[in-house]
Amino acid sequence: MKRLRLNALASDIIISLYVIVTLFFRFKLESETATGTIESVVVGLCFVVIIWALVKLKVLNPNWFGLFNTKKVKS
């Protein structure tokens, strides 16, 4: 069975959009309802676990927009 694997740029874009949308959702939810600190942390951890699981399953293959280049340049 062939697994779904996204390339590095698509993974970076999806993760960035996911973070922005979930932060917007959390801020909107917290301003409209009376949520406490613990509820906010639990919701945030749930959102992070989803992304972590997708990276661990190698569905998402982030390159972090090339910030952490692991290739060594020979001088």
MITOR-620960 format. One record per atom (N, C-alpha, C, O): residue in three letters; y, x, z. Coordinates in pm, whole numbers, plus 50000, padded with zeros to 5 digits. Each point is the difference from the previous one (the first is absolute). Example, Ala and Ser with C-alpha at 12.3 -4.5 7.8 and 13.67 -1.06 7.14 Angstrom:
2
ALA494315131950780
ALA501194991150000
ALA501205009050000
ALA499985010450066
SER501074986149862
SER501195008250006
SER501094992350073
SER501115005150017
//
This chain:
75
MET498825008450000
MET501184991650000
MET501245008850000
MET500125009250081
LYS500774988149830
LYS501215008049988
LYS501084994750095
LYS500284988050004
ARG500315021050072
ARG501054996250095
ARG501365000349934
ARG500255007449905
LEU500624984350148
LEU501384999849954
LEU500745011750063
LEU500045001350122
ARG500545007349795
ARG500785011450048
ARG501315000249924
ARG500014999949877
LEU501075000450195
LEU501315000649938
LEU500475014449995
LEU499665008050087
ASN501144995349811
ASN500505013649992
ASN501085002450106
ASN500414990750069
ALA500035021549944
ALA500895004050109
ALA501354992949994
ALA500494995350102
LEU500115003749780
LEU501324993749989
LEU499924985150032
LEU500874994850070
ALA498114998349878
ALA499844985850030
ALA499764997950149
ALA500524990550059
SER498705018250002
SER499744999050144
SER501285001950080
SER500264992750096
ASP500565017149865
ASP501275002350069
ASP500924987949990
ASP500644996250098
ILE499434997949784
ILE500874988449981
ILE499494988050079
ILE500794993050063
ILE497915004749935
ILE499444988750075
ILE500215001850150
ILE500374990550068
ILE499425021549983
ILE500205002450143
ILE501474998350038
ILE500304994250104
SER500615010749813
SER501424998650028
SER500434985350002
SER500724995750090
LEU498834996949810
LEU500334985749997
LEU499384992750118
LEU500634991250059
TYR498155012349976
TYR499324993750114
TYR500765002450129
TYR500184990850080
VAL500285021549941
VAL500765003250122
VAL501314992350004
VAL500364994650105
ILE500355004749784
ILE501284992949996
ILE499804985150025
ILE500744993950078
VAL498275000149858
VAL499754985650016
VAL499554996850142
VAL500454990250058
THR498665017949998
THR499534997250136
THR501105002050103
THR500084992650098
LEU500785017449882
LEU501135001750093
LEU500954988149992
LEU500464995050102
PHE499835000449776
PHE500854988349983
PHE499374987950068
PHE500684992550070
PHE498025005649910
PHE499294988950063
PHE500065000950151
PHE500244990050067
ARG499565021949988
ARG500045001650146
ARG501394997450055
ARG500144993150102
PHE500895012249833
PHE501374997750049
PHE500374985349992
PHE500624994750092
LYS499014998749800
LYS500304985849984
LYS499244991750103
LYS500564990950061
LEU498175012249958
LEU499184992850097
LEU500535001850142
LEU500084990450076
GLU500295021849958
GLU500485002650135
GLU501374993750026
GLU500294996250113
SER500545002649784
SER501304993850022
SER499904984850010
SER500814993850068
GLU498195000249866
GLU499854985450003
GLU499204995150118
GLU500184988750044
THR498935019550010
THR499184995950113
THR500255009450117
THR500545010949984
ALA499074984650131
ALA500175008250120
ALA498765008650020
ALA499124996750080
THR500815014449848
THR498865009050015
THR500405011650091
THR501155004350004
GLY497885000450067
GLY500235011250090
GLY499605013249936
GLY499615000549884
THR500505009850194
THR499705013449951
THR498515001549966
THR499655005949898
ILE499504988950187
ILE498565001549978
ILE499574993049872
ILE499215005449923
GLU501304982550054
GLU499644992949877
GLU500475007649877
GLU499295000749900
SER501915005150107
SER500535007549888
SER499155012449971
SER499745003149884
VAL499845003750220
VAL499165011949983
VAL498644996249943
VAL499485007149913
VAL499944982050132
VAL498704995649950
VAL500084996349852
VAL499125003749922
VAL501924989050039
VAL500174996449859
VAL500195012649916
VAL499425001149892
GLY501385008350155
GLY500225012549928
GLY498725008049986
GLY499745005449892
LEU499474995450213
LEU498725007249992
LEU499034993449904
LEU499265006849930
CYS500744980050066
CYS499134992949905
CYS500385003449857
CYS499135002249916
PHE502174998250055
PHE500445003549865
PHE499655014449966
PHE499625002949886
VAL500495006250209
VAL499665014149976
VAL498505001749979
VAL499595008149917
VAL499604984650156
VAL498555001049987
VAL499554995749861
VAL499055005649945
ILE501624984549997
ILE499654995549865
ILE500195011549900
ILE499115002849920
ILE502055003850086
ILE500255011149908
ILE499065011750029
ILE499485006149907
TRP500304996950220
TRP499105010950037
TRP498604997649944
TRP499375009349949
ALA500144978350060
ALA498664996849950
ALA499935001749849
ALA499015005149948
LEU502044990849981
LEU500005001649854
LEU500035014749959
LEU499405003649899
VAL501295004850177
VAL500025014349971
VAL498645006150032
VAL499505008349924
LYS499904987850188
LYS498695005350038
LYS498914996049903
LYS499075007749975
LEU501034980249968
LEU499034995449902
LEU500275005849861
LEU499264997349905
LYS501805010550084
LYS500425006649876
LYS500404990249891
LYS499895003149881
VAL500574984950159
VAL500594990849905
VAL501415004849966
VAL500415000049885
LEU500315004150218
LEU501325005949983
LEU499885015150016
LEU499355004950092
ASN501275002449819
ASN499965014650003
ASN501435005250001
ASN500505004649897
PRO500164994950217
PRO501435003650002
PRO500225015049979
PRO499215008450043
ASN501884994449890
ASN500445013749977
ASN501295002550078
ASN500535011150001
TRP499974978450065
TRP501245000450079
TRP501165005049916
TRP500865007450047
PHE499164988349825
PHE501055003449903
PHE500175015149985
PHE501095004749969
GLY497845002850053
GLY500035014549981
GLY500675007750112
GLY500325011849983
LEU499924981950130
LEU500695006850111
LEU499135010850063
LEU500515010450041
PHE498214987249968
PHE499105009550064
PHE499135006449894
PHE498844996149983
ASN501705013449945
ASN499265006649893
ASN499035010050062
ASN500415009250071
THR498314989049902
THR499005008850058
THR499645011549907
THR499275009050041
LYS501224990949838
LYS499705010849907
LYS500845012250035
LYS501214999150021
LYS498135012249985
LYS500705012650029
LYS500425006549869
LYS499235000349904
VAL501985004750093
VAL500515006749881
VAL499745014950015
VAL500395006050100
LYS498954999949800
LYS499755014350004
LYS501255007649958
LYS500644996649900
SER499725013650177
SER501185007849969
SER499675012249921
SER500895007749965
//
